[in-house]
């Protein structure tokens, strides 16, 4: 007796089963039917994940579990909207100012970023102010291989007389020559380096500070360890 056609519960296609207990039309549908839907939310990052059989899972990964154990939960107030929020992560060492990326971006207009550049909103998107100033001076958009160099090394000083357009290759050669000959640091620079330095921080470690101030990593190490007391 020929078997009657049935409907696959996953894709909805009608098919003739090859054996009496067959429910799915293909292996992909069978795997999808047996796959458990995410039924839990990670208390660290908020990602949906499939919990354990006994429902005791709290984290989506070992990284989230480690971060949760390593850093205590902190309560803070958003600097823009005033809403209270909790947070965890490496930024607990310096504090977190915003409750969301939306508030951080909204408050970043005309402000100096962690890299030292000023960001402004133009045409519905955020652009670096020094590039915008140079495009207005030239009367055209910058090419993909063109960069804007700050002559005095201060990245938020976007006066036209402090900006110089050059190719990426020229910019790299310029900074390599500066690093080779060494930059003279002022006493104010030394104090700023000591204030900013945080060991193993992704933004304020020795490598990042060396690139930011145009000196070698050894120079930054000497400053933060006290072997060098002036520029």
C-alpha positions as CSV (number, residue, x, y, z in Angstrom):
1,X,0.0,0.0,0.0
2,X,1.6,3.3,-1.0
3,X,2.2,5.8,1.7
4,X,0.3,9.0,1.8
5,X,2.1,12.4,1.4
6,X,2.7,14.4,4.6
7,X,3.9,18.0,5.3
8,X,7.3,18.7,6.7
9,X,6.8,20.7,10.0
10,X,9.9,22.8,9.2
11,X,9.8,23.9,5.6
12,X,6.1,23.1,4.9
13,X,6.9,21.0,1.7
14,X,4.8,18.0,1.0
15,X,6.7,14.7,0.6
16,X,6.2,11.0,0.7
17,X,7.9,9.4,3.7
18,X,10.3,6.5,3.1
19,X,9.4,4.9,6.4
20,X,6.5,5.1,8.8
21,X,8.1,7.3,11.5
22,X,9.7,9.8,9.1
23,X,8.6,13.4,10.0
24,X,11.0,15.6,8.0
25,X,11.6,15.8,4.3
26,X,15.4,16.1,4.5
27,X,18.3,16.0,6.9
28,X,18.6,19.8,7.2
29,X,15.0,20.0,8.3
30,X,15.5,17.1,10.7
31,X,18.5,18.8,12.3
32,X,16.5,22.1,12.5
33,X,13.6,20.3,14.1
34,X,15.8,18.8,16.8
35,X,17.9,21.9,17.4
36,X,16.8,23.6,20.6
37,X,15.8,27.3,20.3
38,X,17.7,29.8,22.5
39,X,15.9,30.0,25.8
40,X,18.2,31.9,28.0
41,X,19.9,35.3,28.1
42,X,23.6,35.8,29.1
43,X,23.7,38.0,32.2
44,X,27.0,39.5,31.1
45,X,26.5,40.5,27.5
46,X,22.7,40.0,26.9
47,X,23.2,37.5,24.1
48,X,20.5,34.8,23.6
49,X,21.8,31.2,24.0
50,X,20.7,27.6,24.5
51,X,20.9,26.8,28.2
52,X,21.9,23.5,29.7
53,X,19.4,20.6,30.1
54,X,18.8,21.5,33.8
55,X,18.4,25.2,32.9
56,X,21.3,26.3,35.1
57,X,23.3,28.2,32.4
58,X,23.9,31.9,33.0
59,X,26.6,32.8,30.4
60,X,26.8,32.3,26.7
61,X,30.6,31.7,26.7
62,X,33.6,31.2,29.0
63,X,34.8,34.7,28.2
64,X,31.5,36.2,29.6
65,X,31.7,33.9,32.7
66,X,35.3,35.1,33.3
67,X,34.5,38.8,32.9
68,X,31.5,38.4,35.3
69,X,33.7,36.9,38.0
70,X,36.6,39.3,37.4
71,X,34.8,42.6,37.6
72,X,32.1,43.7,40.0
73,X,28.9,45.2,38.7
74,X,28.9,49.0,39.0
75,X,26.0,51.5,39.0
76,X,26.5,54.6,36.9
77,X,24.5,57.5,35.5
78,X,24.6,58.3,31.8
79,X,26.3,61.6,31.1
80,X,23.8,62.4,28.3
81,X,20.3,61.1,29.1
82,X,20.7,60.8,32.9
83,X,19.5,57.2,33.1
84,X,21.1,54.9,35.6
85,X,22.7,51.7,34.2
86,X,24.9,48.9,35.4
87,X,28.1,47.8,33.6
88,X,31.0,45.4,33.8
89,X,34.3,45.0,31.8
90,X,37.8,46.4,31.5
91,X,36.5,50.0,31.4
92,X,35.6,49.6,35.1
93,X,39.1,50.9,35.8
94,X,38.3,54.3,34.3
95,X,34.5,54.3,34.5
96,X,31.8,54.3,31.8
97,X,30.0,57.5,30.9
98,X,27.2,56.4,28.7
99,X,24.4,53.9,28.9
100,X,24.4,53.0,25.2
101,X,26.3,53.5,22.0
102,X,23.5,55.8,20.8
103,X,24.2,58.2,23.7
104,X,28.0,58.0,23.3
105,X,27.7,58.9,19.6
106,X,25.2,61.7,20.2
107,X,27.6,63.3,22.8
108,X,30.7,62.8,20.6
109,X,29.8,65.6,18.2
110,X,32.5,68.3,18.4
111,X,34.3,66.4,21.1
112,X,37.9,65.0,21.2
113,X,38.0,61.2,20.8
114,X,40.4,58.9,22.7
115,X,42.8,59.2,19.7
116,X,42.9,63.0,20.0
117,X,40.8,63.9,17.0
118,X,37.7,66.1,16.9
119,X,34.5,64.4,15.4
120,X,31.7,66.4,13.9
121,X,28.5,65.4,12.2
122,X,28.3,66.1,8.5
123,X,25.6,64.8,6.1
124,X,24.1,62.4,8.6
125,X,27.4,60.7,9.5
126,X,30.4,61.4,11.8
127,X,33.6,62.6,10.2
128,X,37.0,63.8,11.5
129,X,37.0,67.6,11.6
130,X,40.5,68.0,10.2
131,X,39.6,66.1,7.0
132,X,36.5,68.3,6.6
133,X,38.5,71.5,7.1
134,X,41.0,70.4,4.4
135,X,38.3,69.4,2.0
136,X,36.8,72.9,2.3
137,X,40.2,74.5,1.7
138,X,40.8,72.4,-1.4
139,X,37.3,72.7,-2.7
140,X,37.1,68.9,-3.3
141,X,36.9,65.6,-1.4
142,X,40.1,64.0,-0.3
143,X,41.3,61.0,-2.3
144,X,41.5,57.6,-0.7
145,X,45.3,57.7,-0.5
146,X,45.4,61.2,1.0
147,X,45.8,62.0,4.7
148,X,45.8,65.3,6.7
149,X,48.9,65.9,8.8
150,X,48.9,68.1,12.0
151,X,52.1,70.1,11.7
152,X,52.5,70.8,15.4
153,X,51.5,67.2,16.4
154,X,48.3,68.4,18.3
155,X,45.5,66.3,16.8
156,X,42.7,68.6,17.9
157,X,44.3,71.8,16.6
158,X,42.4,72.0,13.3
159,X,43.4,75.5,12.2
160,X,44.0,75.7,8.5
161,X,47.7,76.8,9.0
162,X,48.3,73.7,11.1
163,X,47.0,71.2,8.5
164,X,48.9,69.7,5.6
165,X,47.6,67.2,3.0
166,X,49.9,64.5,1.8
167,X,49.8,60.9,0.6
168,X,49.8,58.0,3.0
169,X,53.3,57.0,1.9
170,X,54.6,60.6,2.5
171,X,52.9,60.6,5.9
172,X,54.5,57.3,6.9
173,X,57.9,58.5,5.9
174,X,57.5,61.7,7.8
175,X,56.6,59.9,11.0
176,X,59.3,57.3,10.6
177,X,61.9,60.2,10.3
178,X,60.4,61.8,13.4
179,X,60.7,58.6,15.4
180,X,64.2,58.0,14.1
181,X,65.5,61.4,15.2
182,X,63.3,61.4,18.3
183,X,60.8,63.9,19.5
184,X,61.6,66.3,22.3
185,X,58.9,65.9,25.0
186,X,58.0,68.8,27.2
187,X,57.5,68.5,30.9
188,X,53.8,68.8,30.3
189,X,54.0,65.9,27.9
190,X,55.7,63.8,30.5
191,X,53.1,64.6,33.1
192,X,50.3,63.7,30.6
193,X,51.9,60.4,29.8
194,X,52.1,59.4,33.5
195,X,48.5,60.5,33.9
196,X,47.2,58.5,31.0
197,X,49.2,55.3,31.3
198,X,47.3,52.2,32.4
199,X,49.2,48.8,32.2
200,X,47.7,46.4,29.6
201,X,44.9,48.8,28.8
202,X,43.9,48.5,25.1
203,X,43.9,52.3,24.6
204,X,46.4,53.6,27.1
205,X,49.3,51.1,27.1
206,X,52.9,51.9,26.3
207,X,52.5,51.1,22.5
208,X,49.5,53.4,22.1
209,X,51.1,56.2,24.1
210,X,54.3,55.9,22.1
211,X,52.4,56.3,18.8
212,X,50.3,59.1,20.2
213,X,53.3,61.2,21.4
214,X,55.6,60.3,18.5
215,X,58.3,58.6,20.6
216,X,59.6,55.1,21.1
217,X,58.1,52.5,23.5
218,X,61.3,52.6,25.5
219,X,60.9,56.3,26.1
220,X,57.3,55.7,27.4
221,X,58.7,52.9,29.6
222,X,61.4,55.1,31.1
223,X,58.8,57.8,31.9
224,X,56.3,55.7,33.6
225,X,58.9,53.8,35.6
226,X,60.6,57.0,36.8
227,X,63.9,56.4,34.9
228,X,63.2,59.6,33.0
229,X,61.9,62.6,34.8
230,X,61.7,65.2,32.0
231,X,61.5,65.5,28.3
